[in-house]
Amino acid sequence: MIVEPIVFLVVATCFVFFTLFSLFRIGLGPTVADRVVGLDTLNTMVVATMIVLGAAFDQVIFVDVAIIYALLSFVGTLYVARYLERGL
Amino acid sequence: MPIFVYVVFGIGVLFNGLGAVALIRFPDVYTRLHGATKCTTFGSIFTAVGVIVYGFVKGGAEYNTLAIHTIVALIAILVTNPTGSHAIARAAHRSGIKPKGAVVDRLEERP
C-alpha cells in the first residue's frame, strides 16, 4: 500500500508546522520563562516527529535518536530551571 | 493499516495543534505552560500509541523492533515531560513572575 508513508509524512509535516509556533514564542516571549516553555514544547514536538518519521521510513534508528533526545532535553530543561531559580 | 491507527493519529495531531495554539494565545507563563505541556504530552502519547499498534499489526522482526523501541520512547516522554514542566513552573514562581491579573500570592514563602 502506498497510502501508509503518505499518512505518516502528512502527520510529520503537521508537527513541523506546529514547531514554528513554539519558535515564535521563543523569539518574542517577554520573560525568560516563556522562552523555556517554548523550548520544552519544541523538544516534545521534535520527539513526536522523529517517532513518526521512523515509522514512515522504516528506520528504527530514528526512534533511538528520539529516546536519547528526550532524555537529554529533559536534563537541559532541568538545568535551565535550576539556573532561573537560584543561579548556577 | 487498521482504522484505529488513523483515529489515534488524528487525536494526536489535534492535541498537538491545540498545544501550539495555547502557546501563542494565552496571556502569561503559567497558562502557557498549562496548555502547551499538557496538550503536547497527550498528543505525543497518542502518536506513539499509533506507531506501536502499526508496528505490531505489520508483524515481522523489523516492525516488532520498531514497536518495542517506540514503547521505550513513550516511557521516556511519560517520565520526563511532566517533571520538566513542574521544574519550569517552580522556577518561574521563585524568580518572581506573577500571573496576569494576580492580586494576592498565596504560594509565597513566609520568612
N, CA and C atoms of all chains as a GROMACS GRO file, in nm:
protein
  597
    1MET      N    1   0.084  -0.121   0.000
    1MET     CA    2   0.000   0.000   0.000
    1MET      C    3   0.087   0.125   0.000
    2ILE      N    4   0.051   0.218  -0.086
    2ILE     CA    5   0.130   0.340  -0.096
    2ILE      C    6   0.081   0.445   0.004
    3VAL      N    7  -0.040   0.424   0.063
    3VAL     CA    8  -0.102   0.531   0.142
    3VAL      C    9  -0.036   0.546   0.279
    4GLU      N   10   0.029   0.439   0.330
    4GLU     CA   11   0.080   0.446   0.467
    4GLU      C   12   0.192   0.547   0.486
    5PRO      N   13   0.297   0.548   0.401
    5PRO     CA   14   0.400   0.650   0.422
    5PRO      C   15   0.349   0.792   0.400
    6ILE      N   16   0.246   0.806   0.312
    6ILE     CA   17   0.192   0.941   0.290
    6ILE      C   18   0.123   0.992   0.416
    7VAL      N   19   0.048   0.902   0.486
    7VAL     CA   20  -0.016   0.943   0.612
    7VAL      C   21   0.088   0.984   0.714
    8PHE      N   22   0.195   0.902   0.726
    8PHE     CA   23   0.299   0.937   0.823
    8PHE      C   24   0.365   1.070   0.788
    9LEU      N   25   0.389   1.093   0.659
    9LEU     CA   26   0.455   1.219   0.621
    9LEU      C   27   0.364   1.338   0.644
   10VAL      N   28   0.232   1.321   0.623
   10VAL     CA   29   0.139   1.432   0.649
   10VAL      C   30   0.138   1.466   0.798
   11VAL      N   31   0.136   1.361   0.884
   11VAL     CA   32   0.139   1.385   1.029
   11VAL      C   33   0.268   1.456   1.070
   12ALA      N   34   0.380   1.412   1.013
   12ALA     CA   35   0.508   1.474   1.048
   12ALA      C   36   0.514   1.619   1.000
   13THR      N   37   0.454   1.648   0.884
   13THR     CA   38   0.451   1.786   0.835
   13THR      C   39   0.368   1.875   0.927
   14CYS      N   40   0.256   1.820   0.978
   14CYS     CA   41   0.175   1.895   1.074
   14CYS      C   42   0.256   1.927   1.199
   15PHE      N   43   0.334   1.831   1.247
   15PHE     CA   44   0.412   1.855   1.368
   15PHE      C   45   0.520   1.960   1.344
   16VAL      N   46   0.581   1.958   1.228
   16VAL     CA   47   0.684   2.058   1.197
   16VAL      C   48   0.620   2.197   1.188
   17PHE      N   49   0.496   2.202   1.133
   17PHE     CA   50   0.425   2.329   1.127
   17PHE      C   51   0.394   2.381   1.267
   18PHE      N   52   0.360   2.291   1.361
   18PHE     CA   53   0.334   2.336   1.498
   18PHE      C   54   0.462   2.379   1.567
   19THR      N   55   0.574   2.324   1.525
   19THR     CA   56   0.702   2.365   1.584
   19THR      C   57   0.730   2.512   1.557
   20LEU      N   58   0.680   2.562   1.441
   20LEU     CA   59   0.700   2.704   1.410
   20LEU      C   60   0.634   2.795   1.514
   21PHE      N   61   0.519   2.751   1.570
   21PHE     CA   62   0.452   2.831   1.672
   21PHE      C   63   0.541   2.848   1.795
   22SER      N   64   0.604   2.737   1.837
   22SER     CA   65   0.690   2.748   1.955
   22SER      C   66   0.816   2.828   1.922
   23LEU      N   67   0.857   2.829   1.794
   23LEU     CA   68   0.970   2.917   1.758
   23LEU      C   69   0.929   3.064   1.773
   24PHE      N   70   0.803   3.097   1.737
   24PHE     CA   71   0.754   3.233   1.760
   24PHE      C   72   0.762   3.269   1.908
   25ARG      N   73   0.719   3.174   1.993
   25ARG     CA   74   0.717   3.203   2.138
   25ARG      C   75   0.860   3.216   2.190
   26ILE      N   76   0.953   3.138   2.138
   26ILE     CA   77   1.093   3.154   2.181
   26ILE      C   78   1.145   3.290   2.137
   27GLY      N   79   1.105   3.334   2.019
   27GLY     CA   80   1.158   3.461   1.969
   27GLY      C   81   1.105   3.581   2.042
   28LEU      N   82   0.972   3.584   2.068
   28LEU     CA   83   0.915   3.708   2.122
   28LEU      C   84   0.855   3.693   2.261
   29GLY      N   85   0.895   3.588   2.337
   29GLY     CA   86   0.844   3.578   2.473
   29GLY      C   87   0.895   3.691   2.560
   30PRO      N   88   0.809   3.749   2.643
   30PRO     CA   89   0.854   3.864   2.722
   30PRO      C   90   0.957   3.827   2.830
   31THR      N   91   0.940   3.714   2.896
   31THR     CA   92   1.033   3.676   3.002
   31THR      C   93   1.112   3.553   2.961
   32VAL      N   94   1.210   3.519   3.045
   32VAL     CA   95   1.294   3.403   3.014
   32VAL      C   96   1.213   3.275   3.029
   33ALA      N   97   1.120   3.272   3.127
   33ALA     CA   98   1.042   3.151   3.150
   33ALA      C   99   0.954   3.118   3.029
   34ASP      N  100   0.904   3.223   2.959
   34ASP     CA  101   0.828   3.199   2.836
   34ASP      C  102   0.911   3.128   2.733
   35ARG      N  103   1.035   3.172   2.718
   35ARG     CA  104   1.122   3.107   2.620
   35ARG      C  105   1.150   2.962   2.658
   36VAL      N  106   1.164   2.936   2.788
   36VAL     CA  107   1.190   2.798   2.830
   36VAL      C  108   1.068   2.711   2.803
   37VAL      N  109   0.947   2.767   2.822
   37VAL     CA  110   0.825   2.692   2.791
   37VAL      C  111   0.820   2.658   2.642
   38GLY      N  112   0.855   2.756   2.558
   38GLY     CA  113   0.859   2.731   2.415
   38GLY      C  114   0.960   2.625   2.378
   39LEU      N  115   1.076   2.626   2.446
   39LEU     CA  116   1.178   2.525   2.416
   39LEU      C  117   1.133   2.386   2.456
   40ASP      N  118   1.064   2.376   2.570
   40ASP     CA  119   1.014   2.247   2.616
   40ASP      C  120   0.911   2.190   2.518
   41THR      N  121   0.821   2.277   2.471
   41THR     CA  122   0.722   2.233   2.373
   41THR      C  123   0.789   2.188   2.244
   42LEU      N  124   0.892   2.263   2.203
   42LEU     CA  125   0.964   2.228   2.079
   42LEU      C  126   1.030   2.091   2.092
   43ASN      N  127   1.086   2.062   2.211
   43ASN     CA  128   1.150   1.933   2.230
   43ASN      C  129   1.051   1.819   2.218
   44THR      N  130   0.933   1.837   2.280
   44THR     CA  131   0.832   1.731   2.272
   44THR      C  132   0.785   1.709   2.129
   45MET      N  133   0.766   1.820   2.055
   45MET     CA  134   0.724   1.809   1.915
   45MET      C  135   0.830   1.735   1.832
   46VAL      N  136   0.958   1.765   1.857
   46VAL     CA  137   1.064   1.701   1.779
   46VAL      C  138   1.068   1.551   1.808
   47VAL      N  139   1.046   1.513   1.934
   47VAL     CA  140   1.044   1.370   1.968
   47VAL      C  141   0.930   1.300   1.895
   48ALA      N  142   0.810   1.362   1.896
   48ALA     CA  143   0.696   1.301   1.827
   48ALA      C  144   0.722   1.292   1.676
   49THR      N  145   0.781   1.398   1.619
   49THR     CA  146   0.811   1.398   1.476
   49THR      C  147   0.909   1.287   1.440
   50MET      N  148   1.010   1.266   1.525
   50MET     CA  149   1.108   1.163   1.491
   50MET      C  150   1.052   1.024   1.504
   51ILE      N  151   0.958   1.003   1.598
   51ILE     CA  152   0.893   0.871   1.608
   51ILE      C  153   0.814   0.844   1.481
   52VAL      N  154   0.737   0.945   1.435
   52VAL     CA  155   0.655   0.926   1.315
   52VAL      C  156   0.743   0.906   1.192
   53LEU      N  157   0.854   0.980   1.184
   53LEU     CA  158   0.943   0.964   1.069
   53LEU      C  159   1.011   0.826   1.069
   54GLY      N  160   1.042   0.775   1.190
   54GLY     CA  161   1.096   0.641   1.198
   54GLY      C  162   0.999   0.536   1.146
   55ALA      N  163   0.869   0.557   1.171
   55ALA     CA  164   0.770   0.465   1.115
   55ALA      C  165   0.753   0.487   0.966
   56ALA      N  166   0.770   0.612   0.918
   56ALA     CA  167   0.748   0.639   0.776
   56ALA      C  168   0.858   0.579   0.689
   57PHE      N  169   0.983   0.591   0.735
   57PHE     CA  170   1.094   0.542   0.655
   57PHE      C  171   1.141   0.403   0.696
   58ASP      N  172   1.072   0.338   0.793
   58ASP     CA  173   1.108   0.204   0.843
   58ASP      C  174   1.250   0.200   0.897
   59GLN      N  175   1.288   0.305   0.967
   59GLN     CA  176   1.422   0.312   1.025
   59GLN      C  177   1.409   0.316   1.178
   60VAL      N  178   1.459   0.212   1.245
   60VAL     CA  179   1.447   0.207   1.390
   60VAL      C  180   1.541   0.308   1.455
   61ILE      N  181   1.649   0.344   1.384
   61ILE     CA  182   1.749   0.434   1.442
   61ILE      C  183   1.690   0.572   1.472
   62PHE      N  184   1.586   0.613   1.397
   62PHE     CA  185   1.522   0.741   1.424
   62PHE      C  186   1.457   0.740   1.562
   63VAL      N  187   1.394   0.626   1.596
   63VAL     CA  188   1.328   0.616   1.727
   63VAL      C  189   1.433   0.615   1.839
   64ASP      N  190   1.547   0.550   1.814
   64ASP     CA  191   1.654   0.552   1.914
   64ASP      C  192   1.704   0.694   1.938
   65VAL      N  193   1.720   0.769   1.829
   65VAL     CA  194   1.762   0.909   1.842
   65VAL      C  195   1.658   0.989   1.919
   66ALA      N  196   1.528   0.956   1.898
   66ALA     CA  197   1.421   1.025   1.971
   66ALA      C  198   1.430   0.998   2.120
   67ILE      N  199   1.462   0.874   2.159
   67ILE     CA  200   1.475   0.841   2.302
   67ILE      C  201   1.586   0.925   2.364
   68ILE      N  202   1.703   0.925   2.298
   68ILE     CA  203   1.817   0.997   2.355
   68ILE      C  204   1.788   1.147   2.358
   69TYR      N  205   1.720   1.197   2.254
   69TYR     CA  206   1.686   1.340   2.250
   69TYR      C  207   1.592   1.377   2.365
   70ALA      N  208   1.494   1.289   2.395
   70ALA     CA  209   1.401   1.318   2.504
   70ALA      C  210   1.475   1.325   2.637
   71LEU      N  211   1.566   1.230   2.662
   71LEU     CA  212   1.636   1.229   2.791
   71LEU      C  213   1.729   1.349   2.803
   72LEU      N  214   1.802   1.382   2.694
   72LEU     CA  215   1.896   1.496   2.702
   72LEU      C  216   1.822   1.629   2.714
   73SER      N  217   1.707   1.642   2.645
   73SER     CA  218   1.633   1.767   2.657
   73SER      C  219   1.573   1.782   2.797
   74PHE      N  220   1.540   1.669   2.861
   74PHE     CA  221   1.494   1.674   2.999
   74PHE      C  222   1.602   1.728   3.091
   75VAL      N  223   1.725   1.678   3.072
   75VAL     CA  224   1.836   1.728   3.155
   75VAL      C  225   1.859   1.878   3.130
   76GLY      N  226   1.850   1.919   3.003
   76GLY     CA  227   1.868   2.060   2.970
   76GLY      C  228   1.762   2.148   3.033
   77THR      N  229   1.636   2.102   3.028
   77THR     CA  230   1.528   2.180   3.089
   77THR      C  231   1.546   2.192   3.239
   78LEU      N  232   1.588   2.083   3.303
   78LEU     CA  233   1.609   2.090   3.448
   78LEU      C  234   1.720   2.186   3.483
   79TYR      N  235   1.829   2.189   3.401
   79TYR     CA  236   1.938   2.280   3.432
   79TYR      C  237   1.897   2.425   3.414
   80VAL      N  238   1.819   2.454   3.308
   80VAL     CA  239   1.775   2.592   3.286
   80VAL      C  240   1.682   2.636   3.399
   81ALA      N  241   1.592   2.544   3.444
   81ALA     CA  242   1.501   2.578   3.552
   81ALA      C  243   1.576   2.604   3.682
   82ARG      N  244   1.680   2.524   3.706
   82ARG     CA  245   1.758   2.544   3.829
   82ARG      C  246   1.834   2.677   3.823
   83TYR      N  247   1.880   2.710   3.702
   83TYR     CA  248   1.950   2.838   3.686
   83TYR      C  249   1.856   2.955   3.709
   84LEU      N  250   1.732   2.944   3.660
   84LEU     CA  251   1.635   3.052   3.683
   84LEU      C  252   1.602   3.064   3.831
   85GLU      N  253   1.607   2.952   3.901
   85GLU     CA  254   1.562   2.951   4.040
   85GLU      C  255   1.663   3.018   4.132
   86ARG      N  256   1.788   2.975   4.126
   86ARG     CA  257   1.885   3.029   4.223
   86ARG      C  258   2.023   3.054   4.165
   87GLY      N  259   2.037   3.058   4.035
   87GLY     CA  260   2.168   3.077   3.976
   87GLY      C  261   2.243   2.946   3.972
   88LEU      N  262   2.354   2.943   3.898
   88LEU     CA  263   2.428   2.816   3.888
   88LEU      C  264   2.490   2.781   4.019
   89MET      N  265  -0.317  -0.111   0.722
   89MET     CA  266  -0.314  -0.034   0.848
   89MET      C  267  -0.457  -0.020   0.899
   90PRO      N  268  -0.485  -0.060   1.023
   90PRO     CA  269  -0.623  -0.055   1.072
   90PRO      C  270  -0.672   0.088   1.090
   91ILE      N  271  -0.804   0.101   1.099
   91ILE     CA  272  -0.865   0.234   1.109
   91ILE      C  273  -0.832   0.299   1.243
   92PHE      N  274  -0.800   0.214   1.344
   92PHE     CA  275  -0.765   0.264   1.477
   92PHE      C  276  -0.643   0.355   1.473
   93VAL      N  277  -0.547   0.320   1.385
   93VAL     CA  278  -0.425   0.399   1.377
   93VAL      C  279  -0.455   0.539   1.322
   94TYR      N  280  -0.546   0.545   1.222
   94TYR     CA  281  -0.582   0.676   1.168
   94TYR      C  282  -0.649   0.763   1.275
   95VAL      N  283  -0.739   0.700   1.352
   95VAL     CA  284  -0.810   0.776   1.457
   95VAL      C  285  -0.712   0.829   1.561
   96VAL      N  286  -0.618   0.741   1.602
   96VAL     CA  287  -0.522   0.782   1.705
   96VAL      C  288  -0.430   0.892   1.653
   97PHE      N  289  -0.390   0.884   1.525
   97PHE     CA  290  -0.308   0.991   1.469
   97PHE      C  291  -0.386   1.121   1.461
   98GLY      N  292  -0.516   1.110   1.430
   98GLY     CA  293  -0.599   1.232   1.428
   98GLY      C  294  -0.605   1.299   1.563
   99ILE      N  295  -0.623   1.216   1.669
   99ILE     CA  296  -0.627   1.272   1.805
   99ILE      C  297  -0.492   1.336   1.839
  100GLY      N  298  -0.384   1.270   1.802
  100GLY     CA  299  -0.250   1.324   1.832
  100GLY      C  300  -0.225   1.457   1.765
  101VAL      N  301  -0.259   1.466   1.635
  101VAL     CA  302  -0.236   1.593   1.563
  101VAL      C  303  -0.325   1.703   1.620
  102LEU      N  304  -0.450   1.667   1.654
  102LEU     CA  305  -0.543   1.767   1.709
  102LEU      C  306  -0.490   1.824   1.840
  103PHE      N  307  -0.442   1.735   1.930
  103PHE     CA  308  -0.399   1.787   2.060
  103PHE      C  309  -0.266   1.860   2.051
  104ASN      N  310  -0.177   1.815   1.962
  104ASN     CA  311  -0.053   1.890   1.946
  104ASN      C  312  -0.081   2.029   1.889
  105GLY      N  313  -0.179   2.038   1.798
  105GLY     CA  314  -0.216   2.170   1.745
  105GLY      C  315  -0.277   2.259   1.850
  106LEU      N  316  -0.359   2.199   1.938
  106LEU     CA  317  -0.416   2.278   2.048
  106LEU      C  318  -0.307   2.331   2.140
  107GLY      N  319  -0.204   2.248   2.165
  107GLY     CA  320  -0.094   2.294   2.248
  107GLY      C  321  -0.019   2.410   2.184
  108ALA      N  322   0.001   2.401   2.051
  108ALA     CA  323   0.072   2.509   1.982
  108ALA      C  324  -0.009   2.638   1.984
  109VAL      N  325  -0.143   2.627   1.967
  109VAL     CA  326  -0.227   2.746   1.971
  109VAL      C  327  -0.228   2.806   2.111
  110ALA      N  328  -0.230   2.718   2.214
  110ALA     CA  329  -0.226   2.766   2.352
  110ALA      C  330  -0.098   2.842   2.380
  111LEU      N  331   0.011   2.796   2.321
  111LEU     CA  332   0.139   2.864   2.342
  111LEU      C  333   0.137   3.005   2.284
  112ILE      N  334   0.061   3.026   2.178
  112ILE     CA  335   0.054   3.159   2.118
  112ILE      C  336  -0.049   3.247   2.189
  113ARG      N  337  -0.165   3.191   2.225
  113ARG     CA  338  -0.279   3.273   2.260
  113ARG      C  339  -0.288   3.308   2.408
  114PHE      N  340  -0.229   3.230   2.497
  114PHE     CA  341  -0.252   3.250   2.640
  114PHE      C  342  -0.170   3.366   2.694
  115PRO      N  343  -0.216   3.432   2.802
  115PRO     CA  344  -0.158   3.561   2.839
  115PRO      C  345  -0.029   3.557   2.921
  116ASP      N  346  -0.008   3.458   3.006
  116ASP     CA  347   0.114   3.463   3.088
  116ASP      C  348   0.181   3.326   3.095
  117VAL      N  349   0.288   3.317   3.175
  117VAL     CA  350   0.374   3.198   3.171
  117VAL      C  351   0.299   3.073   3.216
  118TYR      N  352   0.223   3.086   3.326
  118TYR     CA  353   0.164   2.966   3.387
  118TYR      C  354   0.055   2.907   3.299
  119THR      N  355  -0.028   2.992   3.237
  119THR     CA  356  -0.132   2.938   3.150
  119THR      C  357  -0.071   2.879   3.023
  120ARG      N  358   0.036   2.943   2.973
  120ARG     CA  359   0.104   2.886   2.856
  120ARG      C  360   0.162   2.749   2.888
  121LEU      N  361   0.223   2.740   3.007
  121LEU     CA  362   0.282   2.612   3.049
  121LEU      C  363   0.175   2.505   3.062
  122HIS      N  364   0.062   2.542   3.122
  122HIS     CA  365  -0.050   2.450   3.139
  122HIS      C  366  -0.096   2.396   3.004
  123GLY      N  367  -0.131   2.487   2.913
  123GLY     CA  368  -0.185   2.444   2.785
  123GLY      C  369  -0.083   2.367   2.704
  124ALA      N  370   0.035   2.424   2.687
  124ALA     CA  371   0.134   2.365   2.597
  124ALA      C  372   0.179   2.229   2.647
  125THR      N  373   0.217   2.219   2.775
  125THR     CA  374   0.276   2.093   2.820
  125THR      C  375   0.173   1.981   2.827
  126LYS      N  376   0.053   2.012   2.878
  126LYS     CA  377  -0.047   1.906   2.888
  126LYS      C  378  -0.086   1.857   2.751
  127CYS      N  379  -0.116   1.950   2.661
  127CYS     CA  380  -0.166   1.907   2.530
  127CYS      C  381  -0.058   1.835   2.451
  128THR      N  382   0.068   1.882   2.456
  128THR     CA  383   0.169   1.813   2.376
  128THR      C  384   0.203   1.677   2.435
  129THR      N  385   0.197   1.662   2.568
  129THR     CA  386   0.221   1.529   2.625
  129THR      C  387   0.114   1.431   2.580
  130PHE      N  388  -0.013   1.475   2.587
  130PHE     CA  389  -0.124   1.389   2.547
  130PHE      C  390  -0.115   1.352   2.399
  131GLY      N  391  -0.089   1.451   2.315
  131GLY     CA  392  -0.081   1.424   2.172
  131GLY      C  393   0.036   1.334   2.137
  132SER      N  394   0.150   1.352   2.204
  132SER     CA  395   0.265   1.267   2.174
  132SER      C  396   0.241   1.124   2.220
  133ILE      N  397   0.170   1.106   2.333
  133ILE     CA  398   0.136   0.972   2.379
  133ILE      C  399   0.050   0.902   2.274
  134PHE      N  400  -0.050   0.976   2.220
  134PHE     CA  401  -0.137   0.910   2.123
  134PHE      C  402  -0.064   0.881   1.993
  135THR      N  403   0.027   0.971   1.951
  135THR     CA  404   0.104   0.943   1.830
  135THR      C  405   0.191   0.819   1.849
  136ALA      N  406   0.255   0.807   1.965
  136ALA     CA  407   0.340   0.690   1.989
  136ALA      C  408   0.257   0.563   1.995
  137VAL      N  409   0.136   0.571   2.053
  137VAL     CA  410   0.048   0.452   2.057
  137VAL      C  411   0.010   0.409   1.915
  138GLY      N  412  -0.013   0.506   1.827
  138GLY     CA  413  -0.043   0.473   1.688
  138GLY      C  414   0.073   0.401   1.621
  139VAL      N  415   0.196   0.448   1.644
  139VAL     CA  416   0.312   0.382   1.582
  139VAL      C  417   0.331   0.242   1.641
  140ILE      N  418   0.304   0.226   1.771
  140ILE     CA  419   0.319   0.093   1.834
  140ILE      C  420   0.220  -0.006   1.773
  141VAL      N  421   0.094   0.038   1.759
  141VAL     CA  422  -0.007  -0.052   1.701
  141VAL      C  423   0.027  -0.084   1.555
  142TYR      N  424   0.075   0.018   1.482
  142TYR     CA  425   0.117  -0.004   1.343
  142TYR      C  426   0.227  -0.109   1.335
  143GLY      N  427   0.327  -0.101   1.424
  143GLY     CA  428   0.438  -0.196   1.421
  143GLY      C  429   0.394  -0.338   1.454
  144PHE      N  430   0.309  -0.351   1.557
  144PHE     CA  431   0.268  -0.486   1.597
  144PHE      C  432   0.172  -0.547   1.496
  145VAL      N  433   0.090  -0.464   1.429
  145VAL     CA  434  -0.002  -0.518   1.328
  145VAL      C  435   0.074  -0.563   1.205
  146LYS      N  436   0.176  -0.484   1.167
  146LYS     CA  437   0.252  -0.516   1.048
  146LYS      C  438   0.332  -0.646   1.064
  147GLY      N  439   0.378  -0.675   1.185
  147GLY     CA  440   0.445  -0.801   1.213
  147GLY      C  441   0.587  -0.806   1.158
  148GLY      N  442   0.653  -0.918   1.178
  148GLY     CA  443   0.790  -0.931   1.131
  148GLY      C  444   0.889  -0.877   1.233
  149ALA      N  445   1.015  -0.917   1.220
  149ALA     CA  446   1.115  -0.882   1.321
  149ALA      C  447   1.142  -0.732   1.322
  150GLU      N  448   1.150  -0.672   1.203
  150GLU     CA  449   1.186  -0.530   1.194
  150GLU      C  450   1.078  -0.441   1.256
  151TYR      N  451   0.951  -0.473   1.224
  151TYR     CA  452   0.842  -0.389   1.275
  151TYR      C  453   0.819  -0.411   1.423
  152ASN      N  454   0.844  -0.534   1.472
  152ASN     CA  455   0.834  -0.554   1.616
  152ASN      C  456   0.941  -0.476   1.690
  153THR      N  457   1.062  -0.470   1.631
  153THR     CA  458   1.168  -0.389   1.692
  153THR      C  459   1.128  -0.242   1.696
  154LEU      N  460   1.066  -0.195   1.587
  154LEU     CA  461   1.019  -0.055   1.583
  154LEU      C  462   0.918  -0.028   1.695
  155ALA      N  463   0.823  -0.123   1.714
  155ALA     CA  464   0.720  -0.103   1.815
  155ALA      C  465   0.779  -0.104   1.955
  156ILE      N  466   0.875  -0.195   1.980
  156ILE     CA  467   0.930  -0.204   2.116
  156ILE      C  468   1.014  -0.081   2.148
  157HIS      N  469   1.090  -0.032   2.050
  157HIS     CA  470   1.167   0.090   2.075
  157HIS      C  471   1.076   0.210   2.094
  158THR      N  472   0.962   0.210   2.024
  158THR     CA  473   0.868   0.319   2.045
  158THR      C  474   0.806   0.314   2.184
  159ILE      N  475   0.789   0.192   2.239
  159ILE     CA  476   0.740   0.182   2.378
  159ILE      C  477   0.840   0.246   2.473
  160VAL      N  478   0.970   0.223   2.449
  160VAL     CA  479   1.072   0.285   2.536
  160VAL      C  480   1.067   0.437   2.523
  161ALA      N  481   1.048   0.488   2.399
  161ALA     CA  482   1.040   0.633   2.379
  161ALA      C  483   0.917   0.689   2.449
  162LEU      N  484   0.805   0.613   2.447
  162LEU     CA  485   0.682   0.656   2.514
  162LEU      C  486   0.703   0.667   2.664
  163ILE      N  487   0.776   0.569   2.722
  163ILE     CA  488   0.804   0.574   2.865
  163ILE      C  489   0.893   0.695   2.897
  164ALA      N  490   0.989   0.724   2.808
  164ALA     CA  491   1.076   0.840   2.829
  164ALA      C  492   0.995   0.969   2.828
  165ILE      N  493   0.900   0.981   2.733
  165ILE     CA  494   0.815   1.102   2.728
  165ILE      C  495   0.730   1.112   2.854
  166LEU      N  496   0.673   0.998   2.896
  166LEU     CA  497   0.583   0.998   3.011
  166LEU      C  498   0.656   1.039   3.138
  167VAL      N  499   0.782   0.998   3.153
  167VAL     CA  500   0.854   1.030   3.276
  167VAL      C  501   0.906   1.173   3.273
  168THR      N  502   0.966   1.213   3.160
  168THR     CA  503   1.042   1.339   3.162
  168THR      C  504   0.955   1.463   3.145
  169ASN      N  505   0.843   1.454   3.072
  169ASN     CA  506   0.774   1.577   3.034
  169ASN      C  507   0.703   1.647   3.150
  170PRO      N  508   0.624   1.577   3.234
  170PRO     CA  509   0.562   1.645   3.348
  170PRO      C  510   0.664   1.694   3.449
  171THR      N  511   0.774   1.618   3.466
  171THR     CA  512   0.876   1.662   3.561
  171THR      C  513   0.940   1.792   3.516
  172GLY      N  514   0.969   1.803   3.387
  172GLY     CA  515   1.029   1.926   3.336
  172GLY      C  516   0.935   2.045   3.350
  173SER      N  517   0.804   2.021   3.324
  173SER     CA  518   0.711   2.134   3.334
  173SER      C  519   0.695   2.178   3.479
  174HIS      N  520   0.698   2.082   3.571
  174HIS     CA  521   0.691   2.119   3.714
  174HIS      C  522   0.813   2.202   3.754
  175ALA      N  523   0.930   2.162   3.706
  175ALA     CA  524   1.052   2.237   3.738
  175ALA      C  525   1.044   2.378   3.682
  176ILE      N  526   0.992   2.394   3.558
  176ILE     CA  527   0.982   2.527   3.498
  176ILE      C  528   0.885   2.614   3.578
  177ALA      N  529   0.770   2.555   3.620
  177ALA     CA  530   0.671   2.634   3.693
  177ALA      C  531   0.727   2.680   3.827
  178ARG      N  532   0.798   2.590   3.897
  178ARG     CA  533   0.853   2.628   4.027
  178ARG      C  534   0.960   2.735   4.011
  179ALA      N  535   1.043   2.721   3.908
  179ALA     CA  536   1.147   2.822   3.885
  179ALA      C  537   1.086   2.955   3.849
  180ALA      N  538   0.977   2.955   3.770
  180ALA     CA  539   0.913   3.082   3.734
  180ALA      C  540   0.853   3.148   3.856
  181HIS      N  541   0.793   3.068   3.945
  181HIS     CA  542   0.734   3.128   4.066
  181HIS      C  543   0.841   3.183   4.158
  182ARG      N  544   0.952   3.110   4.173
  182ARG     CA  545   1.056   3.156   4.266
  182ARG      C  546   1.135   3.272   4.210
  183SER      N  547   1.136   3.288   4.076
  183SER     CA  548   1.208   3.403   4.023
  183SER      C  549   1.118   3.525   4.014
  184GLY      N  550   0.997   3.517   4.073
  184GLY     CA  551   0.920   3.638   4.096
  184GLY      C  552   0.826   3.678   3.984
  185ILE      N  553   0.789   3.586   3.895
  185ILE     CA  554   0.695   3.619   3.790
  185ILE      C  555   0.554   3.597   3.843
  186LYS      N  556   0.472   3.703   3.835
  186LYS     CA  557   0.334   3.691   3.883
  186LYS      C  558   0.242   3.653   3.767
  187PRO      N  559   0.133   3.580   3.797
  187PRO     CA  560   0.032   3.557   3.693
  187PRO      C  561  -0.035   3.687   3.653
  188LYS      N  562  -0.089   3.691   3.529
  188LYS     CA  563  -0.151   3.814   3.480
  188LYS      C  564  -0.278   3.842   3.558
  189GLY      N  565  -0.288   3.962   3.613
  189GLY     CA  566  -0.406   4.000   3.689
  189GLY      C  567  -0.408   3.948   3.831
  190ALA      N  568  -0.294   3.898   3.882
  190ALA     CA  569  -0.293   3.844   4.017
  190ALA      C  570  -0.292   3.957   4.119
  191VAL      N  571  -0.369   3.939   4.226
  191VAL     CA  572  -0.374   4.039   4.332
  191VAL      C  573  -0.297   3.990   4.454
  192VAL      N  574  -0.319   3.864   4.493
  192VAL     CA  575  -0.254   3.810   4.611
  192VAL      C  576  -0.187   3.678   4.571
  193ASP      N  577  -0.071   3.651   4.631
  193ASP     CA  578   0.005   3.530   4.600
  193ASP      C  579   0.004   3.441   4.723
  194ARG      N  580  -0.083   3.342   4.724
  194ARG     CA  581  -0.094   3.256   4.843
  194ARG      C  582   0.015   3.152   4.850
  195LEU      N  583   0.093   3.138   4.743
  195LEU     CA  584   0.202   3.040   4.746
  195LEU      C  585   0.332   3.100   4.799
  196GLU      N  586   0.329   3.229   4.832
  196GLU     CA  587   0.453   3.298   4.867
  196GLU      C  588   0.512   3.242   4.997
  197GLU      N  589   0.642   3.219   4.997
  197GLU     CA  590   0.705   3.165   5.118
  197GLU      C  591   0.712   3.273   5.225
  198ARG      N  592   0.678   3.234   5.345
  198ARG     CA  593   0.684   3.330   5.456
  198ARG      C  594   0.825   3.328   5.516
  199PRO      N  595   0.872   3.440   5.562
  199PRO     CA  596   1.007   3.444   5.620
  199PRO      C  597   1.014   3.374   5.756
   0.00000   0.00000   0.00000
